[in-house]
């Protein structure tokens, strides 16, 4: 059977590939420490679980509106007003099957064939593929390490053409954990307004910030962007609800209607009981969010301190999310490997540590290491990495 060209053009997810390799080794009884997963290791807080059970028992197991439960959208309206100082209405929201689905619908509703989307590298692996699936053109612009991997306004100006339709801003970033300052966002936002560019603001890690850092939405800094920006968020990272698959997009009502039309012919509504769980996540106590944030901060400090002591590795300390993104090119060379990808394969096969090589993020000299795991696992994994380096250094 002949496959479509759009499917042939998709690059498989590097994060899923390394996770599959680690799971394969675990299934054969090998102790592999996974530092590849992009999800909290905590279970979903109990009140959220109980809210889902209650909803199911009360019969809330039918279809909902494609754009989501009215009560959940109202809770998101209040959340946006409280956290982001932005005032919207329910008609500006679509609840989606995870934040990834919100992004997918955004590109499907915004892009025509040949439209260009500026994507800062390092980037989350699905941005480029989703743009291609919408017949758009990813325009990769490298964020420099000396600028904390963030794009400067000058870089954005140089990448903008008459075909540019949108730019993606991911702050805090996956995979780098870096955060754009208000001043940087103001410059970028005002330029996008001037050029009529849509801003797709991926804010899924906004609650996971450390050392006093604050993540600000670009729409809060430049309120005029409400007409042309799309805010992407959800409960997956903040409330340890990755498997529940509830995200949302906030945008002008015309775009939300278009996204809802696409969803109505693809997924219909997000799972009903998962929406009730998300409703509890936003209206109930937020103590668990802060508890997890503090735990991640402690792990970050420990992992960072140990990682930079290993020969051949340099790393900027991230401000948010739950990843370290070190440059390990020298470490790979010191141990006789021609690429970081080969080095990462050796780590999982020999040292039994699963990390994600940076190639899939548009940064082949780097690797992504998740500290969304126990302190015990972090210490053991870095012990193994140190031993691997000592035994292989030429």
Beta strands, then each sheet from edge to edge (+ up, - down):
strand 1: 33-34
strand 2: 93-96
strand 3: 116-121
strand 4: 137-142
strand 5: 164-170
strand 6: 198-202
strand 7: 229-234
strand 8: 247-250
strand 9: 323-324
strand 10: 353-354
strand 11: 356-357
strand 12: 367-370
sheet 1: 1+ 10+
sheet 2: 2+ 8- 7+ 6+ 5+ 3+ 4+
sheet 3: 9+ 12- 11+
end
